[in-house]
Amino acid sequence: MKTAVIKFPGTTCEVDVYKALLEAKVDAEIVKFKDFDPDKYEAVVLPGGFSFGDYLRAGSIAASTETMKKVKEMASEGKVVIGICNGFQILVESGLLEGALLPNLNLRFISKWVYIKVVRDDTVLTRGLDKKILRMPIAHAEGRYYHEDVEKAKSLAVFLYSDEFGNVSEKANPNGSLLNIAGIANEEGNVVGMMPHPERASFKLTSPTEETDGLLLFRGLSK
Amino acid sequence: MKLTLSPYEMEIVRKKLGREPSEAEWLVIDALWSEHCSYKSSKTFLKSFPSEGENVVMGIEDWQDAGAIDVGDGWAIVLKVESHNHPSAIDPFNGAATGVGGIIRDIISKGARPIALLDMIRVGNLSSSKNRWLLKNIIAGIGFYGNSIGVPVIGGELEFDDSYNDNPLVDVAGVGIVRKDKIVPSVIKEPGLKIVIVGLTGLDGLGGASFASRKLSGEDEIGAVQIADPFAGKIVLDVTLEVADKVEAIKDLGGGGLVVGITEMANGFGAIVDLNKVPLRVKDLSPEEILISETQERMLFAVKEEKVEEVCKAFEYYDYPCAVIGEFVKEPFIKFYYNGKEVVSLPSELLLSPPRFVWGVKKKKRNTGSRPEVGLEESVKAIVSNFVSKEWAYSQFDYEVGTSTVLKPGEADAGLIALPNGKLLAIKGDANPDLCSEDAYECGKAIVAEAYRNLASVGAIGIGLVDHLQFGDPRKPEVYNDFIEAIRGIAEAAKFFSIPIVGGKVSFYNENKDGVPIKPTPLVVMAGLVKEKFLRNKVDESYIVLIGFTRDEMRGSLFTKIFGNYGEVPKTRLNEDYLASNLVIDSINDQSIIFAKDINKGGLVGALFSILVKGMGVEINLGRIPSDSDDWIPKLFSENSGRFIVLTNDPEAISKKSKGIYVSVIGKVTRNQNVLKIDEKEINLEKQILNYYNYLDEVMS
C-alpha cells in the first residue's frame, strides 16, 4: 500500500516511522502537512511528536487543519489511517476515533517498554495476530484512554496493556487507561490509533531483546 | 541598568574609546565582556588543553559554538556541554528547558542534526522541600524541551550534596551528526553578507549573560530568565538544517543576545544593523532591550544576498518570522541604528578583547582525621543506601525517539547510540565534587580516567571530550587555585589518553546565599566509538573478577564523606586505567565477559551493589583482593582508579590477556537474593535494595 507519513510542525517521529515502514517493505514517503495529496495514497500514518507544540491540548490544533480534512476523506473512502502516540491523539481530537486521551494518572511523562496484547484482528495492522503479546515502548504524558461507554470501549479496543504472559492487570497498566486500553480502531477497522510506538520496536540493534514486534504490525501495510 | 563591569574595566573602556559610552553601549560592552561570554578569568589557562588531533575537524581555538570530531565515512560528530545553573536556581523549569534549547541550537549552528542529550544534575539534599521543588521542575523542564523537539536523553548523572542547596548545577550535553564537508562555521570569512534573524525578540532573558557572571543576588531576577518554547525550537531545528547549505555562517542567539551574536559572528569585521527591522514579540521594546534580550528560539544567519529569499521562504512555510536586519561590512565597527539614529558604534576590536584576568591563588587548608571505628555491616549498609535508581528521572524523558538508542538509560555506565555510518557512539559525563574538594588536580585526572573507563565498560574507546568547569567566585584565591589545578589535571589526563578537548564552558560565581562556593565541580563529557562489539550487561551466576589494584587512599571517597575524612588522596595512575580499560574492551570483543562495571563511588561495594539490585546474591573473599593494605575498609570502599569488576565463566580467558594488571577472581554471583557475603559474614540488603528502587519515586511524590 502506498503510504504517506505526515509531518506536522512539531512532529518528531516521522523519520523513525518511515525507516520502520521501509524495514517492513512498505512503499512509504514523508509528506509535509501542507503538501499532502490524499489521492496519491492508500494509507496514511500520523506519527508521534508534539504537533503544533501540543498547545491547547495534545493533538487539538493539528486536528483542525486542512490536512486532517483530507485524512477524514481517506477514512470515509475506507482507506487505512493509522495514528501513533500524538497521531492517536490527533485522531481522537478530530473525531475519527471515539473517546479521549487524558493526562496519565501520575501526571508525568512516562517513557517505558511495555507489553501489549492484541484483542482484535480485524484491522490491517493486526490481521493474524489475535492474542499475540507484543513488546514496545510508550512515551507520552497524555495517554490515559477514556470512553464514557465502557461496553463501547471494549468493542473498539485493539491493544491492551498486559504483562509478558498476556495477563491484563492493573499492575500492567502504565497510565490508568480504561480497561488497560493501549489502542483502538473504529468499527470498520480501517482507522487505528495506538499510544505505544511500533517503529521503536522495529530494529534489532535498538531493541533490548533484539525482538522486532513493531514490524509484525507494519507488515500489514506492505500488502 | 545593572552592570557587572568593574570600575577598572569601565576605565579601560573610556580610555580606549576616548569618550563616555552611551547607556546602550555600556550594555553592549557589559554583555561582551561578561565572564560568561569572554572567558576573561579562564582563557589564559584553558589554552593549556590539548585540542589537536588527527580526528579533530573543529576545535576550541576556532572560536566556534561547538567542537567536531571525525567518526569515519565522511561523518563527524559535534559535541557540546553547557550549564544553566543560575536560571535554574530561580525558575528551574524554564532554566533547565532553555539549557536544552541552547545546546540544541549550538549543534544546529554547525549544520549538524542533534541525536542525543545527556543531563548531569546536582541538587541539595531532598529532605528539603525547596530542593525537591528544584529537582522536580528541572527534570520536567528537560523532558518538556527534549521530548518536544524529538532528541533522546540517553543518560546522565543525578547527585545530591548540601553544597548545591542554593545553587543547583544543571549541565546538559548534546551530540550532533553532520557530513564533514557540510559543517557550517559560526563566523564569517568575508564582509558583504546579509544579516538574517529568525524568531521573535521579547522581553525575557534581559542581560542573562551578565546575570550568569555574578553570584545570585537573592533579589528578584526573574526578568533575566528566558522562557522556553520548544515548539518554536523544533521549527528552528528542522528549518535551520533545511537551509544550512544555503548560508555562510550560523549562530545561535544565546548568552548576550543580538549584540554578542553579531559581534562574534563578524569575527573582527564590522556590522551595521537596523534595530527597527528586528521582529518583536511585544511592541515598543526599547533599543537597549532589543540589544540584550536573550529570548530563545532565535538564530542568526549570514547569507549571500541572492539566497536570502530562499532561506526566509523555508521559515515562512511554518509562519516563522525571518528578517534581514543589516549587513556585515569591512569597516571594523559594530553599529546599531534605531529610528534612523545611531545608538551604538563601537570598534569590534574593543568588544572582542576584554582585559584578561589571572587572579591570586592560595591552597585550601584541608582537615583530615583518623580511620573511623565502624563495623563492617554498618558501613556496607550506609554506603549502599546512597545508591538510588534514577528511573523516576529518566522515565520522564523520551529516550527512544530517533530509534538509535542502543543502551537505554540506567542500563550501563555509558550511553550508546547508533550513527548513520553504522558505528556505535558511546558517551558519558563524569564529575567527582567530593574528590575535587580534596585535591582538584588529582580529581581533574580522575574524572577523565573515569569517563575513559565508563566508555570501555561498553566496549568503546574515547575519541574526544568537552569539559565544563563549575566553581565559585574566581576572585577568591582558594577557588581560583582549585580551578587552575583542575585544568592541569584534566589537560594532563587528556594528553595521556590522546583524547582532544574540542570544546568547553566555564561557570563561575556558583555560591550559596552566604557566599560559600559550591564544591569545585569540573565535569567532562567524553565520546568514544565501539571498537568491535558492544556489551549489554547481563547478571547471572558467574565468577566475579576484579581487574586492577586496590590502594589505601580513602580521602574524598563516599566512605569518608559519611564517616569522616582521613587518609591519602587517591592518585590517578593513568596507565592502569588505560591497561585495565583495554583489557575490558578485549574481553568484550572475545565475548569472555557478560558484565562490566568500573569501580568509582562507594568503591568495590558500590560496584557490587549493581549486581545485587538485579536480584542476585554476591559472595566475595577479602583475602583475594590485591591491595597495599590488609585493612578491609580500603579493600571494600577505596575509590582509587584503574579498576573494574567483570562477570565471567572463564576467568583464565581474561588473565591471560592482561598486560601488567592484576586479574583476581574475588568471588561469585549466587542465587542467594539480596545477600552480600563477605568472607563468612552474610549481610542482607533487602531493605537497601527496596530503597534503591523506591526512594526517588517516594520522596518526589
Interface residues (C-beta under 8 A of the other chain):
Chain A: P9 G10 T12 C13 V15 D16 K19 A20 K32 K34 G48 G49 F50 F52 G53 D54 Y55 N106 R108 F109 I110 S111 K112 P137 A139 H197 E199 R200 S202 F203 L205 T206 P208
Chain B: A140 G143 N147 S148 I149 G150 D229 P230 F231 A232 K234 I235 D238 Y317 Y318 Y394 S395 Q396 F397 D398 Y399 E400 V401 G402 T403 S404 T405 V406 K408 E411 A418 R536 S701
